[in-house]
């Protein structure tokens, strides 16, 4: 689609609508939807890996960054086996791409989201929501994530007996 059908004013209007709905935390503006998550990125320098590139002692995460987004979570799925009950849940986290660019953040596979008193690990990233079909008008970053046990992470101290 030629750019004459999607002018710079049209892009600014769409950007304004998105910031009014979702918010712009960097400027201290809450949106109408007002959902936020905390993003924890893996610290590559602090995480020790073995010969095979595996983090045998666990991954170390950088301090969290609060970001505005929209969240769609599926219903809980409980399973019970010989080890006891287990809880599974999937979620879709959608970000305005320009918000991530302004913060200088790149969401990667394995990053952790903190939302709704739970931790979610990013399993898939999709960046193909193009406005007007133009590759330079990439609008959103959509991440699929799954619920992770807090005891598997080294973000919070978990009390154990």
Order of alpha helices (4+ residues) and beta strands (2+ residues): alpha-beta-beta-beta-beta-beta-beta-beta-beta-alpha-beta-beta-beta
